[in-house]
Amino acid sequence: MAVKALTVALSLLFFACLAALKISPEAWWGLSLLGFLAPLLWIVNLLWLLPGLIRPNWWLGFTVVAVVAGLGLVNDTVAFSGEKSPGPGAIKVLSYNVSHFNRPKGYHFEADSGILRSTADTRAYIDWVVNNTADIKCFQEFYTFSGSTIFNTDARLRQEGWVHSYISTDTLRINRSQFGVAIYSKYPIVDKGVLFIGRTGFNRGIWADVKIYNDTVRVVNAHLQSAQLQRILYKNKERGFKEAAKRTFWSFRKSQQERVEQLRKVLAITDNSPYPLIICGDLNSTPYSPVYQILDDKLVNAFEQEGSGFGFTFNHPKMFFLRIDHQFVSKEVEVLHFNTRQDVPFSAHFPTEGWYYFTERE
């Protein structure tokens, strides 16, 4: 009887996790926490099923249904790429949260360059970003300062051929430097706009229509709301564990709800787009979240289509298992290859690269 009860309980709990992925945190934010447990519960049900097959019982059917229902999570989690070779006319797209190029808070003018941890590392970082061969580059937490020979990233990108750009930034009063999100392109930008600006300022969404060959592609660069859990936990630790935990959960709840609202603004300009789409950026959402599942239902995730391995994008020693940076494309776009550049260590995020055919080639 205990085995029967546990079998049914494990399967029902997994079904609750699947349901949580489809319910907006605006309606019931607490249920969205269950979604993060979905892959773990699927593995538990799978492991529970294997010995049960030796002496099967009717209640094992619950576990069988749970395992079959969760097979889609495997596709969300790990990719086995066919690695099509990009040919002539393929468009390469880079998306990268550059973490303000690791600029220290105290850096305001060229005279402050001595506070940089390593000027050589900073230059190598920006050199990599500038020299990457992507036709379209989307940056989150982008930083540029025309008064610096180190952080004059906008000028550097333009000098190297990315002469078309759209940037949405906050501007520091002290030196007029800018930080926010940016789209750079080797192809003309014929229209553009802002989708949202989050409460933190650097969380923003923008779009640009890029003219490629005889067609146009709509590019969305989104940095959905950050929870900033580590910062809030550290800031409130002196208040005691209970208060710190309370404020951390409040921030998690609010950011979950804000991301859905921001995604709604993204979809308002993409659902009826007359052009092929790419939506990329730091979405602060794992595959086990409503934001990801909404996009996955409407579009094609480039990693799932032509990526390889687990594709973790968060460069963190303890939270390394997170994939929160994504590229989604509309279904008429052909995904040729997708790469998570875990060999590029500069930022708290790894850059992602996708190769696509957006248009018919001449």
C-alpha positions in Angstrom: 0.0 0.0 0.0 2.9 2.4 0.8 4.5 1.7 -2.6 1.2 2.3 -4.3 0.7 5.6 -2.5 4.2 6.8 -3.2 3.9 5.8 -6.9 0.7 7.8 -7.3 2.1 10.8 -5.3 5.3 11.1 -7.3 3.4 11.1 -10.6 0.8 13.6 -9.4 3.5 15.9 -8.1 5.2 15.8 -11.5 1.9 16.6 -13.3 1.6 19.6 -10.9 5.1 20.7 -12.1 4.0 20.5 -15.7 0.9 22.5 -15.0 3.0 25.1 -13.2 4.9 25.7 -16.4 1.7 26.7 -18.1 0.3 29.0 -15.4 1.4 32.6 -15.3 3.0 33.7 -12.0 0.7 36.7 -12.3 -2.2 34.4 -11.5 -0.5 32.2 -8.9 3.2 32.9 -8.4 3.8 30.3 -5.8 2.9 27.5 -8.2 5.6 28.7 -10.6 8.2 27.5 -8.1 7.1 23.9 -8.8 8.2 24.3 -12.4 11.9 24.4 -11.4 11.4 20.9 -9.9 10.0 19.4 -13.2 13.3 17.9 -14.5 14.2 16.5 -11.1 10.7 14.9 -10.6 10.9 13.5 -14.1 14.2 11.7 -13.3 12.7 10.5 -10.0 9.7 9.0 -11.8 12.0 7.4 -14.4 14.1 5.8 -11.7 11.0 4.7 -9.9 9.6 3.1 -13.1 12.7 0.9 -13.9 12.5 -1.5 -10.9 8.7 -1.4 -11.1 8.8 -3.1 -14.5 10.1 -6.2 -12.9 6.8 -6.8 -11.1 4.4 -4.4 -12.7 1.1 -3.3 -11.1 -1.8 -1.3 -12.4 -0.8 1.8 -10.4 2.5 1.8 -12.2 0.6 3.2 -15.1 0.6 6.6 -13.4 4.4 6.6 -13.6 4.5 5.5 -17.2 2.2 8.3 -18.2 4.3 10.8 -16.2 7.5 9.7 -17.9 6.0 9.8 -21.4 4.4 13.3 -20.6 7.8 14.6 -19.5 9.8 13.6 -22.6 9.4 17.1 -23.9 11.6 18.3 -21.0 14.4 16.2 -22.3 14.3 18.2 -25.5 14.2 21.4 -23.5 17.2 20.3 -21.4 19.8 18.7 -23.7 20.5 18.9 -27.5 22.1 16.5 -29.9 23.1 18.7 -32.8 23.2 17.6 -36.4 25.6 20.6 -37.0 24.5 21.7 -40.4 27.4 23.6 -42.0 26.6 27.2 -42.6 26.9 28.0 -46.2 26.9 31.2 -48.3 24.3 33.7 -47.3 24.0 32.4 -43.7 23.5 35.1 -41.1 25.3 34.8 -37.8 23.8 36.3 -34.7 25.6 37.0 -31.5 23.8 37.5 -28.2 25.8 38.4 -25.1 25.2 39.8 -21.7 28.5 41.7 -21.3 28.1 42.7 -17.6 29.1 46.3 -18.5 32.4 44.9 -19.5 33.2 44.4 -15.8 33.6 48.1 -15.4 34.1 49.0 -11.7 31.6 51.3 -10.1 34.3 53.8 -9.4 35.4 54.1 -13.0 34.3 57.5 -14.3 37.1 58.9 -16.4 40.3 57.8 -18.0 42.3 58.8 -14.9 40.4 56.1 -13.0 41.7 53.3 -15.2 44.1 52.3 -12.5 41.2 50.8 -10.5 40.6 48.2 -13.2 41.5 44.8 -12.0 43.5 44.2 -15.3 43.5 46.7 -18.1 44.9 43.9 -20.4 41.9 41.6 -19.5 39.5 44.4 -20.2 41.0 45.2 -23.6 41.0 41.5 -24.4 37.3 41.3 -23.4 36.3 44.2 -25.6 38.5 43.0 -28.5 36.7 39.7 -28.5 33.3 41.4 -28.7 34.5 43.8 -31.5 36.2 41.1 -33.5 33.5 38.5 -33.3 32.3 37.9 -36.9 28.6 37.9 -36.3 26.5 39.9 -38.8 24.1 41.0 -36.0 25.2 41.6 -32.4 22.8 41.9 -29.5 24.2 43.1 -26.2 22.6 43.2 -22.7 24.2 45.3 -19.9 26.1 47.1 -22.7 28.4 49.9 -21.7 30.1 52.6 -23.8 32.0 55.7 -22.8 33.2 58.0 -25.6 35.6 59.7 -23.2 37.6 56.5 -22.6 40.2 54.8 -24.8 39.3 51.5 -23.1 35.5 51.5 -23.0 34.7 53.4 -26.2 32.9 50.3 -27.4 30.4 52.0 -29.7 33.1 53.7 -31.7 35.1 50.5 -31.9 32.2 48.5 -33.3 31.4 51.1 -35.8 35.0 51.3 -37.0 35.0 47.6 -37.6 32.0 47.6 -39.8 28.9 47.4 -37.5 27.8 50.9 -38.7 24.1 50.3 -38.1 22.9 50.3 -34.5 20.1 50.9 -32.1 20.9 51.5 -28.4 18.6 52.1 -25.5 20.5 53.2 -22.4 20.6 55.1 -19.2 23.2 57.9 -19.2 25.5 58.7 -16.2 25.4 62.4 -15.4 29.0 62.5 -14.3 30.6 61.6 -17.6 27.7 60.9 -20.1 28.6 57.3 -20.4 25.8 54.9 -21.4 24.6 51.4 -20.3 21.7 49.4 -21.4 20.9 47.2 -24.4 22.1 47.5 -28.0 21.7 45.9 -31.4 24.6 46.3 -33.9 24.3 45.2 -37.6 26.3 45.1 -40.8 23.0 45.5 -42.6 20.8 48.6 -42.6 18.2 49.1 -39.8 15.0 50.4 -41.4 12.8 50.7 -38.3 13.3 50.3 -34.5 11.7 51.0 -31.1 11.7 50.4 -27.4 9.5 47.6 -26.0 10.0 48.1 -22.2 12.2 49.6 -19.6 12.4 47.7 -16.3 12.5 49.2 -12.8 16.3 48.6 -12.6 17.0 50.6 -15.8 19.4 48.2 -17.4 16.6 45.6 -17.9 15.2 46.7 -21.3 13.8 45.4 -24.5 14.3 46.8 -28.0 13.5 45.8 -31.6 15.0 46.6 -35.0 13.9 45.7 -38.5 17.1 44.8 -40.4 17.2 44.8 -44.2 19.1 41.6 -45.4 19.4 41.0 -49.1 15.9 41.4 -50.5 14.1 40.8 -47.3 13.8 42.1 -43.7 14.1 40.4 -40.4 12.7 41.7 -37.1 15.3 41.4 -34.3 14.3 41.7 -30.6 17.0 42.1 -28.0 15.5 41.6 -24.5 17.0 41.6 -21.0 14.0 40.6 -18.9 13.8 41.6 -15.3 16.6 40.4 -13.0 15.7 39.0 -9.6 19.1 40.1 -8.1 18.7 37.5 -5.4 22.3 37.5 -4.3 22.5 41.3 -3.9 19.3 41.4 -1.9 20.3 38.5 0.3 23.7 40.1 1.0 22.2 43.5 1.6 19.7 42.2 4.2 21.7 39.6 5.9 22.3 41.8 8.9 18.5 42.0 9.4 18.5 38.3 10.2 17.8 35.2 8.2 14.0 35.5 8.4 13.9 39.1 7.1 16.6 38.4 4.4 14.6 35.3 3.2 11.4 37.3 3.2 12.8 40.1 1.0 14.6 37.6 -1.3 11.3 35.7 -1.9 9.5 39.0 -2.5 12.1 40.0 -5.1 11.8 36.5 -6.8 8.0 36.8 -6.9 8.0 40.3 -8.3 10.7 39.6 -10.9 8.7 36.5 -12.0 5.6 38.6 -12.6 7.5 41.4 -14.2 9.1 39.0 -16.7 5.7 37.8 -17.9 4.5 41.4 -18.3 7.7 42.3 -20.2 7.3 39.3 -22.4 3.7 40.4 -23.2 5.1 43.6 -24.6 7.6 41.7 -26.7 4.9 39.5 -28.1 2.7 42.6 -28.9 5.2 43.5 -31.7 6.2 40.0 -32.7 3.0 38.0 -32.9 1.8 39.9 -36.0 5.2 40.7 -37.5 5.3 40.8 -41.3 8.9 39.7 -41.1 10.8 36.6 -39.9 11.7 36.9 -36.2 14.6 36.4 -33.9 14.1 37.0 -30.2 17.3 36.8 -28.2 18.9 38.0 -25.0 19.2 37.3 -21.3 15.7 36.3 -20.5 16.5 35.3 -16.9 14.3 32.3 -17.5 15.3 28.6 -17.5 13.5 26.1 -19.8 11.3 25.3 -16.7 9.6 28.6 -16.5 6.4 30.1 -18.0 8.3 32.7 -20.0 10.4 30.0 -21.8 7.4 27.7 -22.4 5.3 30.6 -23.9 8.1 31.3 -26.4 8.8 27.7 -27.1 5.1 27.1 -28.0 5.2 30.0 -30.5 8.7 29.9 -31.9 11.7 27.6 -32.4 14.5 27.6 -29.8 17.8 27.5 -31.7 19.6 25.5 -29.0 17.0 22.8 -29.0 17.1 22.7 -32.8 20.9 22.8 -33.5 22.7 23.1 -30.2 24.8 20.5 -28.4 25.0 19.3 -24.8 23.3 21.2 -22.0 24.2 24.7 -23.3 24.5 26.2 -19.8 24.9 30.0 -20.2 25.5 31.2 -16.6 29.2 31.6 -15.8 29.0 31.0 -12.1 30.9 28.4 -9.9 27.7 27.3 -8.0 24.9 28.1 -10.4 26.6 26.8 -13.5 23.7 24.6 -14.4 21.4 27.5 -15.6 20.5 28.2 -19.2 18.9 31.6 -19.1 20.3 33.2 -22.3 18.4 32.2 -25.4 17.8 32.7 -29.1 14.3 32.0 -30.5 13.3 32.3 -34.2 10.1 32.1 -36.1 9.3 28.7 -37.7 10.1 29.8 -41.3 13.7 30.5 -40.3 16.2 27.7 -40.9 18.5 27.1 -38.0 21.9 25.9 -39.2 23.9 25.8 -36.1 23.9 27.1 -32.5 26.8 27.4 -30.1 27.1 28.4 -26.5 30.6 29.8 -26.1 31.7 28.4 -22.8 35.3 29.1 -23.8 34.7 32.8 -23.5 35.1 33.5 -19.7 34.9 37.3 -19.5 31.3 37.9 -18.3 29.0 36.3 -15.8 27.2 34.9 -18.9 28.5 33.0 -21.8 27.7 34.4 -25.3 25.5 32.5 -27.7 25.9 32.3 -31.4 23.3 31.2 -34.0 23.6 30.8 -37.8 20.4 31.2 -39.8 18.9 31.5 -43.2 16.4 34.3 -42.9 15.7 34.8 -46.6 16.1 33.2 -49.9 19.6 33.5 -51.1 20.4 35.0 -54.5 
